[in-house]
């Protein structure tokens, strides 16, 4: 079990993965200003997939861990959105 935890901590300390989390969070929050929750999730996820497809052909290659980073950013944005709706609506 500690091997899995060490792997996760190593993964989270990679600057590229942190950037995926932060950028996806920012895109998600920006989308929420204009669109509803479902549309924002779809659009943000589609942008992340599109970026990875572009990387497959023109960049460093498709990376499922980058998609996981994008998903974490989206989930954090959803959590904060729901907290905001619960307490301030």
PDB file of N, CA, C and O in Angstrom:
ATOM      1  N   UNK A   1       0.827  -1.203   0.000  1.00  0.00           N
ATOM      2  CA  UNK A   1       0.000   0.000   0.000  1.00  0.00           C
ATOM      3  C   UNK A   1       0.863   1.255   0.000  1.00  0.00           C
ATOM      4  O   UNK A   1       0.543   2.227  -0.685  1.00  0.00           O
ATOM      5  N   UNK A   2       1.958   1.243   0.765  1.00  0.00           N
ATOM      6  CA  UNK A   2       2.807   2.423   0.816  1.00  0.00           C
ATOM      7  C   UNK A   2       3.463   2.690  -0.535  1.00  0.00           C
ATOM      8  O   UNK A   2       3.800   3.831  -0.850  1.00  0.00           O
ATOM      9  N   UNK A   3       3.644   1.639  -1.333  1.00  0.00           N
ATOM     10  CA  UNK A   3       4.201   1.806  -2.667  1.00  0.00           C
ATOM     11  C   UNK A   3       3.249   2.606  -3.555  1.00  0.00           C
ATOM     12  O   UNK A   3       3.685   3.451  -4.337  1.00  0.00           O
ATOM     13  N   UNK A   4       1.954   2.337  -3.431  1.00  0.00           N
ATOM     14  CA  UNK A   4       0.943   3.074  -4.194  1.00  0.00           C
ATOM     15  C   UNK A   4       0.917   4.531  -3.752  1.00  0.00           C
ATOM     16  O   UNK A   4       0.846   5.433  -4.587  1.00  0.00           O
ATOM     17  N   UNK A   5       0.972   4.765  -2.458  1.00  0.00           N
ATOM     18  CA  UNK A   5       0.963   6.133  -1.924  1.00  0.00           C
ATOM     19  C   UNK A   5       2.191   6.895  -2.404  1.00  0.00           C
ATOM     20  O   UNK A   5       2.085   8.060  -2.788  1.00  0.00           O
ATOM     21  N   UNK A   6       3.343   6.258  -2.387  1.00  0.00           N
ATOM     22  CA  UNK A   6       4.561   6.904  -2.894  1.00  0.00           C
ATOM     23  C   UNK A   6       4.436   7.238  -4.366  1.00  0.00           C
ATOM     24  O   UNK A   6       4.899   8.291  -4.803  1.00  0.00           O
ATOM     25  N   UNK A   7       3.817   6.358  -5.136  1.00  0.00           N
ATOM     26  CA  UNK A   7       3.615   6.593  -6.571  1.00  0.00           C
ATOM     27  C   UNK A   7       2.702   7.803  -6.794  1.00  0.00           C
ATOM     28  O   UNK A   7       2.964   8.640  -7.658  1.00  0.00           O
ATOM     29  N   UNK A   8       1.635   7.884  -6.007  1.00  0.00           N
ATOM     30  CA  UNK A   8       0.697   9.012  -6.133  1.00  0.00           C
ATOM     31  C   UNK A   8       1.388  10.324  -5.762  1.00  0.00           C
ATOM     32  O   UNK A   8       1.236  11.323  -6.466  1.00  0.00           O
ATOM     33  N   UNK A   9       2.142  10.328  -4.668  1.00  0.00           N
ATOM     34  CA  UNK A   9       2.855  11.543  -4.272  1.00  0.00           C
ATOM     35  C   UNK A   9       3.884  11.955  -5.308  1.00  0.00           C
ATOM     36  O   UNK A   9       4.049  13.143  -5.586  1.00  0.00           O
ATOM     37  N   UNK A  10       4.573  10.987  -5.878  1.00  0.00           N
ATOM     38  CA  UNK A  10       5.535  11.289  -6.949  1.00  0.00           C
ATOM     39  C   UNK A  10       4.821  11.900  -8.143  1.00  0.00           C
ATOM     40  O   UNK A  10       5.301  12.867  -8.734  1.00  0.00           O
ATOM     41  N   UNK A  11       3.674  11.335  -8.497  1.00  0.00           N
ATOM     42  CA  UNK A  11       2.903  11.830  -9.631  1.00  0.00           C
ATOM     43  C   UNK A  11       2.417  13.254  -9.378  1.00  0.00           C
ATOM     44  O   UNK A  11       2.483  14.101 -10.269  1.00  0.00           O
ATOM     45  N   UNK A  12       1.934  13.518  -8.173  1.00  0.00           N
ATOM     46  CA  UNK A  12       1.401  14.846  -7.856  1.00  0.00           C
ATOM     47  C   UNK A  12       2.490  15.907  -7.763  1.00  0.00           C
ATOM     48  O   UNK A  12       2.188  17.096  -7.863  1.00  0.00           O
ATOM     49  N   UNK A  13       3.733  15.516  -7.577  1.00  0.00           N
ATOM     50  CA  UNK A  13       4.823  16.484  -7.494  1.00  0.00           C
ATOM     51  C   UNK A  13       5.405  16.844  -8.855  1.00  0.00           C
ATOM     52  O   UNK A  13       6.314  17.670  -8.935  1.00  0.00           O
ATOM     53  N   UNK A  14       4.898  16.238  -9.922  1.00  0.00           N
ATOM     54  CA  UNK A  14       5.368  16.583 -11.260  1.00  0.00           C
ATOM     55  C   UNK A  14       4.725  17.897 -11.688  1.00  0.00           C
ATOM     56  O   UNK A  14       3.504  18.048 -11.643  1.00  0.00           O
ATOM     57  N   UNK A  15       5.553  18.832 -12.100  1.00  0.00           N
ATOM     58  CA  UNK A  15       5.070  20.162 -12.461  1.00  0.00           C
ATOM     59  C   UNK A  15       4.027  20.098 -13.573  1.00  0.00           C
ATOM     60  O   UNK A  15       3.045  20.840 -13.542  1.00  0.00           O
ATOM     61  N   UNK A  16       4.229  19.223 -14.551  1.00  0.00           N
ATOM     62  CA  UNK A  16       3.275  19.100 -15.663  1.00  0.00           C
ATOM     63  C   UNK A  16       1.891  18.690 -15.165  1.00  0.00           C
ATOM     64  O   UNK A  16       0.882  19.222 -15.629  1.00  0.00           O
ATOM     65  N   UNK A  17       1.839  17.759 -14.234  1.00  0.00           N
ATOM     66  CA  UNK A  17       0.542  17.296 -13.720  1.00  0.00           C
ATOM     67  C   UNK A  17      -0.127  18.393 -12.892  1.00  0.00           C
ATOM     68  O   UNK A  17      -1.346  18.558 -12.941  1.00  0.00           O
ATOM     69  N   UNK A  18       0.671  19.137 -12.136  1.00  0.00           N
ATOM     70  CA  UNK A  18       0.121  20.255 -11.380  1.00  0.00           C
ATOM     71  C   UNK A  18      -0.462  21.305 -12.316  1.00  0.00           C
ATOM     72  O   UNK A  18      -1.507  21.888 -12.029  1.00  0.00           O
ATOM     73  N   UNK A  19       0.215  21.548 -13.438  1.00  0.00           N
ATOM     74  CA  UNK A  19      -0.292  22.513 -14.408  1.00  0.00           C
ATOM     75  C   UNK A  19      -1.608  22.043 -15.006  1.00  0.00           C
ATOM     76  O   UNK A  19      -2.510  22.852 -15.225  1.00  0.00           O
ATOM     77  N   UNK A  20      -1.731  20.759 -15.270  1.00  0.00           N
ATOM     78  CA  UNK A  20      -2.987  20.234 -15.808  1.00  0.00           C
ATOM     79  C   UNK A  20      -4.122  20.435 -14.817  1.00  0.00           C
ATOM     80  O   UNK A  20      -5.231  20.800 -15.207  1.00  0.00           O
ATOM     81  N   UNK A  21      -3.855  20.200 -13.544  1.00  0.00           N
ATOM     82  CA  UNK A  21      -4.884  20.389 -12.520  1.00  0.00           C
ATOM     83  C   UNK A  21      -5.305  21.854 -12.451  1.00  0.00           C
ATOM     84  O   UNK A  21      -6.498  22.158 -12.451  1.00  0.00           O
ATOM     85  N   UNK A  22      -4.335  22.757 -12.394  1.00  0.00           N
ATOM     86  CA  UNK A  22      -4.619  24.183 -12.238  1.00  0.00           C
ATOM     87  C   UNK A  22      -5.311  24.756 -13.482  1.00  0.00           C
ATOM     88  O   UNK A  22      -6.279  25.508 -13.362  1.00  0.00           O
ATOM     89  N   UNK A  23      -4.823  24.408 -14.658  1.00  0.00           N
ATOM     90  CA  UNK A  23      -5.414  24.953 -15.889  1.00  0.00           C
ATOM     91  C   UNK A  23      -6.835  24.423 -16.081  1.00  0.00           C
ATOM     92  O   UNK A  23      -7.730  25.182 -16.452  1.00  0.00           O
ATOM     93  N   UNK A  24      -7.050  23.136 -15.833  1.00  0.00           N
ATOM     94  CA  UNK A  24      -8.405  22.591 -15.963  1.00  0.00           C
ATOM     95  C   UNK A  24      -9.352  23.233 -14.952  1.00  0.00           C
ATOM     96  O   UNK A  24     -10.512  23.504 -15.263  1.00  0.00           O
ATOM     97  N   UNK A  25      -8.848  23.474 -13.741  1.00  0.00           N
ATOM     98  CA  UNK A  25      -9.655  24.171 -12.744  1.00  0.00           C
ATOM     99  C   UNK A  25     -10.040  25.561 -13.254  1.00  0.00           C
ATOM    100  O   UNK A  25     -11.202  25.957 -13.162  1.00  0.00           O
ATOM    101  N   UNK A  26      -9.073  26.293 -13.786  1.00  0.00           N
ATOM    102  CA  UNK A  26      -9.341  27.642 -14.295  1.00  0.00           C
ATOM    103  C   UNK A  26     -10.305  27.652 -15.465  1.00  0.00           C
ATOM    104  O   UNK A  26     -11.201  28.494 -15.532  1.00  0.00           O
ATOM    105  N   UNK A  27     -10.126  26.720 -16.386  1.00  0.00           N
ATOM    106  CA  UNK A  27     -11.045  26.633 -17.535  1.00  0.00           C
ATOM    107  C   UNK A  27     -12.451  26.300 -17.045  1.00  0.00           C
ATOM    108  O   UNK A  27     -13.433  26.878 -17.512  1.00  0.00           O
ATOM    109  N   UNK A  28     -12.538  25.376 -16.112  1.00  0.00           N
ATOM    110  CA  UNK A  28     -13.837  24.981 -15.566  1.00  0.00           C
ATOM    111  C   UNK A  28     -14.526  26.158 -14.883  1.00  0.00           C
ATOM    112  O   UNK A  28     -15.712  26.399 -15.107  1.00  0.00           O
ATOM    113  N   UNK A  29     -13.796  26.885 -14.058  1.00  0.00           N
ATOM    114  CA  UNK A  29     -14.374  28.044 -13.375  1.00  0.00           C
ATOM    115  C   UNK A  29     -14.817  29.114 -14.383  1.00  0.00           C
ATOM    116  O   UNK A  29     -15.867  29.732 -14.210  1.00  0.00           O
ATOM    117  N   UNK A  30     -14.030  29.327 -15.417  1.00  0.00           N
ATOM    118  CA  UNK A  30     -14.399  30.298 -16.455  1.00  0.00           C
ATOM    119  C   UNK A  30     -15.652  29.854 -17.197  1.00  0.00           C
ATOM    120  O   UNK A  30     -16.531  30.665 -17.486  1.00  0.00           O
ATOM    121  N   UNK A  31     -15.730  28.571 -17.500  1.00  0.00           N
ATOM    122  CA  UNK A  31     -16.913  28.051 -18.188  1.00  0.00           C
ATOM    123  C   UNK A  31     -18.165  28.173 -17.338  1.00  0.00           C
ATOM    124  O   UNK A  31     -19.251  28.412 -17.865  1.00  0.00           O
ATOM    125  N   UNK A  32     -18.024  28.012 -16.027  1.00  0.00           N
ATOM    126  CA  UNK A  32     -19.179  28.094 -15.131  1.00  0.00           C
ATOM    127  C   UNK A  32     -19.793  29.490 -15.103  1.00  0.00           C
ATOM    128  O   UNK A  32     -20.961  29.644 -14.745  1.00  0.00           O
ATOM    129  N   UNK A  33     -19.026  30.499 -15.474  1.00  0.00           N
ATOM    130  CA  UNK A  33     -19.569  31.862 -15.543  1.00  0.00           C
ATOM    131  C   UNK A  33     -20.594  31.970 -16.666  1.00  0.00           C
ATOM    132  O   UNK A  33     -21.576  32.704 -16.560  1.00  0.00           O
ATOM    133  N   UNK A  34     -20.349  31.228 -17.742  1.00  0.00           N
ATOM    134  CA  UNK A  34     -21.179  31.334 -18.942  1.00  0.00           C
ATOM    135  C   UNK A  34     -22.164  30.172 -19.082  1.00  0.00           C
ATOM    136  O   UNK A  34     -23.313  30.375 -19.475  1.00  0.00           O
ATOM    137  N   UNK A  35     -21.718  28.967 -18.763  1.00  0.00           N
ATOM    138  CA  UNK A  35     -22.512  27.765 -19.007  1.00  0.00           C
ATOM    139  C   UNK A  35     -22.947  27.127 -17.701  1.00  0.00           C
ATOM    140  O   UNK A  35     -22.496  27.520 -16.625  1.00  0.00           O
ATOM    141  N   UNK A  36     -23.824  26.141 -17.801  1.00  0.00           N
ATOM    142  CA  UNK A  36     -24.228  25.357 -16.651  1.00  0.00           C
ATOM    143  C   UNK A  36     -23.149  24.346 -16.284  1.00  0.00           C
ATOM    144  O   UNK A  36     -22.113  24.255 -16.941  1.00  0.00           O
ATOM    145  N   UNK A  37     -23.408  23.596 -15.233  1.00  0.00           N
ATOM    146  CA  UNK A  37     -22.420  22.652 -14.721  1.00  0.00           C
ATOM    147  C   UNK A  37     -22.096  21.557 -15.739  1.00  0.00           C
ATOM    148  O   UNK A  37     -20.926  21.299 -16.023  1.00  0.00           O
ATOM    149  N   UNK A  38     -23.115  20.924 -16.281  1.00  0.00           N
ATOM    150  CA  UNK A  38     -22.884  19.814 -17.213  1.00  0.00           C
ATOM    151  C   UNK A  38     -22.143  20.284 -18.461  1.00  0.00           C
ATOM    152  O   UNK A  38     -21.215  19.618 -18.921  1.00  0.00           O
ATOM    153  N   UNK A  39     -22.548  21.424 -19.007  1.00  0.00           N
ATOM    154  CA  UNK A  39     -21.880  21.943 -20.197  1.00  0.00           C
ATOM    155  C   UNK A  39     -20.433  22.312 -19.894  1.00  0.00           C
ATOM    156  O   UNK A  39     -19.550  22.095 -20.724  1.00  0.00           O
ATOM    157  N   UNK A  40     -20.188  22.864 -18.722  1.00  0.00           N
ATOM    158  CA  UNK A  40     -18.829  23.248 -18.335  1.00  0.00           C
ATOM    159  C   UNK A  40     -17.926  22.040 -18.189  1.00  0.00           C
ATOM    160  O   UNK A  40     -16.772  22.067 -18.617  1.00  0.00           O
ATOM    161  N   UNK A  41     -18.447  20.978 -17.584  1.00  0.00           N
ATOM    162  CA  UNK A  41     -17.660  19.756 -17.436  1.00  0.00           C
ATOM    163  C   UNK A  41     -17.335  19.186 -18.813  1.00  0.00           C
ATOM    164  O   UNK A  41     -16.190  18.830 -19.091  1.00  0.00           O
ATOM    165  N   UNK A  42     -18.341  19.102 -19.667  1.00  0.00           N
ATOM    166  CA  UNK A  42     -18.120  18.550 -21.006  1.00  0.00           C
ATOM    167  C   UNK A  42     -17.102  19.370 -21.789  1.00  0.00           C
ATOM    168  O   UNK A  42     -16.178  18.810 -22.379  1.00  0.00           O
ATOM    169  N   UNK A  43     -17.260  20.678 -21.798  1.00  0.00           N
ATOM    170  CA  UNK A  43     -16.369  21.546 -22.553  1.00  0.00           C
ATOM    171  C   UNK A  43     -14.940  21.486 -22.016  1.00  0.00           C
ATOM    172  O   UNK A  43     -13.990  21.398 -22.795  1.00  0.00           O
ATOM    173  N   UNK A  44     -14.781  21.531 -20.711  1.00  0.00           N
ATOM    174  CA  UNK A  44     -13.447  21.472 -20.109  1.00  0.00           C
ATOM    175  C   UNK A  44     -12.778  20.136 -20.399  1.00  0.00           C
ATOM    176  O   UNK A  44     -11.595  20.087 -20.736  1.00  0.00           O
ATOM    177  N   UNK A  45     -13.543  19.048 -20.267  1.00  0.00           N
ATOM    178  CA  UNK A  45     -12.987  17.731 -20.546  1.00  0.00           C
ATOM    179  C   UNK A  45     -12.612  17.603 -22.023  1.00  0.00           C
ATOM    180  O   UNK A  45     -11.577  17.025 -22.356  1.00  0.00           O
ATOM    181  N   UNK A  46     -13.453  18.141 -22.903  1.00  0.00           N
ATOM    182  CA  UNK A  46     -13.176  18.089 -24.342  1.00  0.00           C
ATOM    183  C   UNK A  46     -11.912  18.876 -24.690  1.00  0.00           C
ATOM    184  O   UNK A  46     -11.128  18.450 -25.538  1.00  0.00           O
ATOM    185  N   UNK A  47     -11.718  20.003 -24.049  1.00  0.00           N
ATOM    186  CA  UNK A  47     -10.498  20.790 -24.281  1.00  0.00           C
ATOM    187  C   UNK A  47      -9.276  19.978 -23.843  1.00  0.00           C
ATOM    188  O   UNK A  47      -8.263  19.961 -24.543  1.00  0.00           O
ATOM    189  N   UNK A  48      -9.361  19.311 -22.699  1.00  0.00           N
ATOM    190  CA  UNK A  48      -8.254  18.495 -22.219  1.00  0.00           C
ATOM    191  C   UNK A  48      -7.945  17.328 -23.146  1.00  0.00           C
ATOM    192  O   UNK A  48      -6.779  17.045 -23.420  1.00  0.00           O
ATOM    193  N   UNK A  49      -8.977  16.653 -23.631  1.00  0.00           N
ATOM    194  CA  UNK A  49      -8.775  15.553 -24.580  1.00  0.00           C
ATOM    195  C   UNK A  49      -8.173  16.086 -25.874  1.00  0.00           C
ATOM    196  O   UNK A  49      -7.260  15.483 -26.437  1.00  0.00           O
ATOM    197  N   UNK A  50      -8.691  17.225 -26.343  1.00  0.00           N
ATOM    198  CA  UNK A  50      -8.157  17.834 -27.566  1.00  0.00           C
ATOM    199  C   UNK A  50      -6.683  18.172 -27.430  1.00  0.00           C
ATOM    200  O   UNK A  50      -5.914  17.979 -28.372  1.00  0.00           O
ATOM    201  N   UNK A  51      -6.285  18.668 -26.286  1.00  0.00           N
ATOM    202  CA  UNK A  51      -4.880  19.002 -26.049  1.00  0.00           C
ATOM    203  C   UNK A  51      -4.019  17.746 -26.088  1.00  0.00           C
ATOM    204  O   UNK A  51      -2.916  17.763 -26.634  1.00  0.00           O
ATOM    205  N   UNK A  52      -4.519  16.661 -25.511  1.00  0.00           N
ATOM    206  CA  UNK A  52      -3.757  15.412 -25.514  1.00  0.00           C
ATOM    207  C   UNK A  52      -3.673  14.798 -26.915  1.00  0.00           C
ATOM    208  O   UNK A  52      -2.649  14.220 -27.280  1.00  0.00           O
ATOM    209  N   UNK A  53      -4.735  14.921 -27.688  1.00  0.00           N
ATOM    210  CA  UNK A  53      -4.687  14.445 -29.078  1.00  0.00           C
ATOM    211  C   UNK A  53      -3.673  15.271 -29.862  1.00  0.00           C
ATOM    212  O   UNK A  53      -2.916  14.722 -30.663  1.00  0.00           O
ATOM    213  N   UNK A  54      -3.650  16.573 -29.643  1.00  0.00           N
ATOM    214  CA  UNK A  54      -2.654  17.425 -30.299  1.00  0.00           C
ATOM    215  C   UNK A  54      -1.251  16.980 -29.882  1.00  0.00           C
ATOM    216  O   UNK A  54      -0.353  16.892 -30.718  1.00  0.00           O
ATOM    217  N   UNK A  55      -1.064  16.700 -28.589  1.00  0.00           N
ATOM    218  CA  UNK A  55       0.237  16.220 -28.109  1.00  0.00           C
ATOM    219  C   UNK A  55       0.641  14.903 -28.766  1.00  0.00           C
ATOM    220  O   UNK A  55       1.822  14.663 -29.016  1.00  0.00           O
ATOM    221  N   UNK A  56      -0.344  14.054 -29.042  1.00  0.00           N
ATOM    222  CA  UNK A  56      -0.044  12.763 -29.665  1.00  0.00           C
ATOM    223  C   UNK A  56       0.627  12.957 -31.018  1.00  0.00           C
ATOM    224  O   UNK A  56       1.550  12.222 -31.366  1.00  0.00           O
ATOM    225  N   UNK A  57       0.167  13.945 -31.783  1.00  0.00           N
ATOM    226  CA  UNK A  57       0.682  14.140 -33.133  1.00  0.00           C
ATOM    227  C   UNK A  57       1.793  15.185 -33.228  1.00  0.00           C
ATOM    228  O   UNK A  57       2.654  15.087 -34.102  1.00  0.00           O
ATOM    229  N   UNK A  58       1.786  16.178 -32.347  1.00  0.00           N
ATOM    230  CA  UNK A  58       2.731  17.281 -32.471  1.00  0.00           C
ATOM    231  C   UNK A  58       3.566  17.545 -31.221  1.00  0.00           C
ATOM    232  O   UNK A  58       4.481  18.368 -31.256  1.00  0.00           O
ATOM    233  N   UNK A  59       3.271  16.874 -30.141  1.00  0.00           N
ATOM    234  CA  UNK A  59       3.961  17.177 -28.886  1.00  0.00           C
ATOM    235  C   UNK A  59       4.665  15.975 -28.305  1.00  0.00           C
ATOM    236  O   UNK A  59       5.289  15.193 -29.022  1.00  0.00           O
ATOM    237  N   UNK A  60       4.557  15.839 -26.999  1.00  0.00           N
ATOM    238  CA  UNK A  60       5.297  14.807 -26.270  1.00  0.00           C
ATOM    239  C   UNK A  60       4.579  13.467 -26.218  1.00  0.00           C
ATOM    240  O   UNK A  60       5.121  12.512 -25.663  1.00  0.00           O
ATOM    241  N   UNK A  61       3.388  13.367 -26.772  1.00  0.00           N
ATOM    242  CA  UNK A  61       2.634  12.120 -26.768  1.00  0.00           C
ATOM    243  C   UNK A  61       1.424  12.189 -25.857  1.00  0.00           C
ATOM    244  O   UNK A  61       1.383  12.971 -24.907  1.00  0.00           O
ATOM    245  N   UNK A  62       0.445  11.359 -26.162  1.00  0.00           N
ATOM    246  CA  UNK A  62      -0.783  11.281 -25.370  1.00  0.00           C
ATOM    247  C   UNK A  62      -0.449  10.703 -24.004  1.00  0.00           C
ATOM    248  O   UNK A  62       0.310   9.738 -23.909  1.00  0.00           O
ATOM    249  N   UNK A  63      -1.007  11.279 -22.949  1.00  0.00           N
ATOM    250  CA  UNK A  63      -0.707  10.823 -21.591  1.00  0.00           C
ATOM    251  C   UNK A  63      -2.008  10.737 -20.781  1.00  0.00           C
ATOM    252  O   UNK A  63      -2.690  11.737 -20.556  1.00  0.00           O
ATOM    253  N   UNK A  64      -2.326   9.509 -20.351  1.00  0.00           N
ATOM    254  CA  UNK A  64      -3.526   9.319 -19.540  1.00  0.00           C
ATOM    255  C   UNK A  64      -3.394   9.996 -18.177  1.00  0.00           C
ATOM    256  O   UNK A  64      -4.400  10.379 -17.579  1.00  0.00           O
ATOM    257  N   UNK A  65      -2.186  10.145 -17.687  1.00  0.00           N
ATOM    258  CA  UNK A  65      -2.000  10.833 -16.404  1.00  0.00           C
ATOM    259  C   UNK A  65      -2.308  12.321 -16.516  1.00  0.00           C
ATOM    260  O   UNK A  65      -2.742  12.941 -15.545  1.00  0.00           O
ATOM    261  N   UNK A  66      -2.086  12.898 -17.697  1.00  0.00           N
ATOM    262  CA  UNK A  66      -2.491  14.285 -17.921  1.00  0.00           C
ATOM    263  C   UNK A  66      -4.016  14.400 -17.888  1.00  0.00           C
ATOM    264  O   UNK A  66      -4.559  15.364 -17.348  1.00  0.00           O
ATOM    265  N   UNK A  67      -4.699  13.417 -18.463  1.00  0.00           N
ATOM    266  CA  UNK A  67      -6.164  13.393 -18.413  1.00  0.00           C
ATOM    267  C   UNK A  67      -6.630  13.265 -16.967  1.00  0.00           C
ATOM    268  O   UNK A  67      -7.611  13.893 -16.571  1.00  0.00           O
ATOM    269  N   UNK A  68      -5.932  12.456 -16.183  1.00  0.00           N
ATOM    270  CA  UNK A  68      -6.261  12.333 -14.762  1.00  0.00           C
ATOM    271  C   UNK A  68      -6.073  13.675 -14.054  1.00  0.00           C
ATOM    272  O   UNK A  68      -6.898  14.055 -13.224  1.00  0.00           O
ATOM    273  N   UNK A  69      -5.002  14.391 -14.373  1.00  0.00           N
ATOM    274  CA  UNK A  69      -4.796  15.730 -13.808  1.00  0.00           C
ATOM    275  C   UNK A  69      -5.920  16.677 -14.190  1.00  0.00           C
ATOM    276  O   UNK A  69      -6.404  17.443 -13.357  1.00  0.00           O
ATOM    277  N   UNK A  70      -6.336  16.625 -15.451  1.00  0.00           N
ATOM    278  CA  UNK A  70      -7.464  17.454 -15.898  1.00  0.00           C
ATOM    279  C   UNK A  70      -8.722  17.110 -15.106  1.00  0.00           C
ATOM    280  O   UNK A  70      -9.461  17.995 -14.675  1.00  0.00           O
ATOM    281  N   UNK A  71      -8.954  15.819 -14.922  1.00  0.00           N
ATOM    282  CA  UNK A  71     -10.141  15.374 -14.196  1.00  0.00           C
ATOM    283  C   UNK A  71     -10.114  15.848 -12.749  1.00  0.00           C
ATOM    284  O   UNK A  71     -11.147  16.249 -12.213  1.00  0.00           O
ATOM    285  N   UNK A  72      -8.948  15.807 -12.110  1.00  0.00           N
ATOM    286  CA  UNK A  72      -8.835  16.302 -10.731  1.00  0.00           C
ATOM    287  C   UNK A  72      -9.151  17.794 -10.659  1.00  0.00           C
ATOM    288  O   UNK A  72      -9.843  18.237  -9.742  1.00  0.00           O
ATOM    289  N   UNK A  73      -8.645  18.575 -11.623  1.00  0.00           N
ATOM    290  CA  UNK A  73      -8.958  20.002 -11.662  1.00  0.00           C
ATOM    291  C   UNK A  73     -10.449  20.255 -11.812  1.00  0.00           C
ATOM    292  O   UNK A  73     -11.009  21.140 -11.164  1.00  0.00           O
ATOM    293  N   UNK A  74     -11.089  19.466 -12.678  1.00  0.00           N
ATOM    294  CA  UNK A  74     -12.540  19.583 -12.876  1.00  0.00           C
ATOM    295  C   UNK A  74     -13.281  19.230 -11.592  1.00  0.00           C
ATOM    296  O   UNK A  74     -14.223  19.924 -11.208  1.00  0.00           O
ATOM    297  N   UNK A  75     -12.861  18.153 -10.924  1.00  0.00           N
ATOM    298  CA  UNK A  75     -13.538  17.726  -9.689  1.00  0.00           C
ATOM    299  C   UNK A  75     -13.405  18.762  -8.574  1.00  0.00           C
ATOM    300  O   UNK A  75     -14.356  18.992  -7.827  1.00  0.00           O
ATOM    301  N   UNK A  76     -12.250  19.379  -8.459  1.00  0.00           N
ATOM    302  CA  UNK A  76     -12.071  20.425  -7.442  1.00  0.00           C
ATOM    303  C   UNK A  76     -12.975  21.616  -7.761  1.00  0.00           C
ATOM    304  O   UNK A  76     -13.584  22.192  -6.859  1.00  0.00           O
ATOM    305  N   UNK A  77     -13.064  21.982  -9.032  1.00  0.00           N
ATOM    306  CA  UNK A  77     -13.934  23.089  -9.430  1.00  0.00           C
ATOM    307  C   UNK A  77     -15.400  22.760  -9.148  1.00  0.00           C
ATOM    308  O   UNK A  77     -16.153  23.623  -8.697  1.00  0.00           O
ATOM    309  N   UNK A  78     -15.806  21.519  -9.410  1.00  0.00           N
ATOM    310  CA  UNK A  78     -17.183  21.113  -9.121  1.00  0.00           C
ATOM    311  C   UNK A  78     -17.444  21.193  -7.619  1.00  0.00           C
ATOM    312  O   UNK A  78     -18.485  21.695  -7.196  1.00  0.00           O
ATOM    313  N   UNK A  79     -16.511  20.705  -6.820  1.00  0.00           N
ATOM    314  CA  UNK A  79     -16.686  20.735  -5.365  1.00  0.00           C
ATOM    315  C   UNK A  79     -16.845  22.167  -4.862  1.00  0.00           C
ATOM    316  O   UNK A  79     -17.742  22.452  -4.069  1.00  0.00           O
ATOM    317  N   UNK A  80     -15.984  23.059  -5.318  1.00  0.00           N
ATOM    318  CA  UNK A  80     -16.089  24.459  -4.887  1.00  0.00           C
ATOM    319  C   UNK A  80     -17.366  25.111  -5.396  1.00  0.00           C
ATOM    320  O   UNK A  80     -17.976  25.920  -4.697  1.00  0.00           O
ATOM    321  N   UNK A  81     -17.770  24.762  -6.605  1.00  0.00           N
ATOM    322  CA  UNK A  81     -19.028  25.288  -7.160  1.00  0.00           C
ATOM    323  C   UNK A  81     -20.210  24.842  -6.302  1.00  0.00           C
ATOM    324  O   UNK A  81     -21.085  25.645  -5.974  1.00  0.00           O
ATOM    325  N   UNK A  82     -20.232  23.566  -5.943  1.00  0.00           N
ATOM    326  CA  UNK A  82     -21.345  23.049  -5.133  1.00  0.00           C
ATOM    327  C   UNK A  82     -21.355  23.647  -3.742  1.00  0.00           C
ATOM    328  O   UNK A  82     -22.424  23.928  -3.200  1.00  0.00           O
ATOM    329  N   UNK A  83     -20.188  23.849  -3.153  1.00  0.00           N
ATOM    330  CA  UNK A  83     -20.110  24.518  -1.842  1.00  0.00           C
ATOM    331  C   UNK A  83     -20.653  25.937  -1.960  1.00  0.00           C
ATOM    332  O   UNK A  83     -21.409  26.396  -1.103  1.00  0.00           O
ATOM    333  N   UNK A  84     -20.264  26.621  -3.018  1.00  0.00           N
ATOM    334  CA  UNK A  84     -20.753  27.996  -3.236  1.00  0.00           C
ATOM    335  C   UNK A  84     -22.261  28.016  -3.407  1.00  0.00           C
ATOM    336  O   UNK A  84     -22.935  28.871  -2.833  1.00  0.00           O
ATOM    337  N   UNK A  85     -22.794  27.101  -4.176  1.00  0.00           N
ATOM    338  CA  UNK A  85     -24.245  27.044  -4.393  1.00  0.00           C
ATOM    339  C   UNK A  85     -24.959  26.729  -3.083  1.00  0.00           C
ATOM    340  O   UNK A  85     -25.995  27.322  -2.784  1.00  0.00           O
ATOM    341  N   UNK A  86     -24.418  25.812  -2.309  1.00  0.00           N
ATOM    342  CA  UNK A  86     -25.058  25.406  -1.057  1.00  0.00           C
ATOM    343  C   UNK A  86     -25.112  26.549  -0.047  1.00  0.00           C
ATOM    344  O   UNK A  86     -26.142  26.775   0.587  1.00  0.00           O
ATOM    345  N   UNK A  87     -24.005  27.267   0.099  1.00  0.00           N
ATOM    346  CA  UNK A  87     -23.951  28.288   1.142  1.00  0.00           C
ATOM    347  C   UNK A  87     -24.435  29.672   0.701  1.00  0.00           C
ATOM    348  O   UNK A  87     -24.853  30.469   1.540  1.00  0.00           O
ATOM    349  N   UNK A  88     -24.386  29.966  -0.586  1.00  0.00           N
ATOM    350  CA  UNK A  88     -24.688  31.334  -1.021  1.00  0.00           C
ATOM    351  C   UNK A  88     -25.887  31.437  -1.934  1.00  0.00           C
ATOM    352  O   UNK A  88     -26.096  32.484  -2.546  1.00  0.00           O
ATOM    353  N   UNK A  89     -26.678  30.394  -2.048  1.00  0.00           N
ATOM    354  CA  UNK A  89     -27.884  30.486  -2.877  1.00  0.00           C
ATOM    355  C   UNK A  89     -29.123  30.434  -2.038  1.00  0.00           C
ATOM    356  O   UNK A  89     -30.232  30.499  -2.569  1.00  0.00           O
TER     357      UNK A  89
END
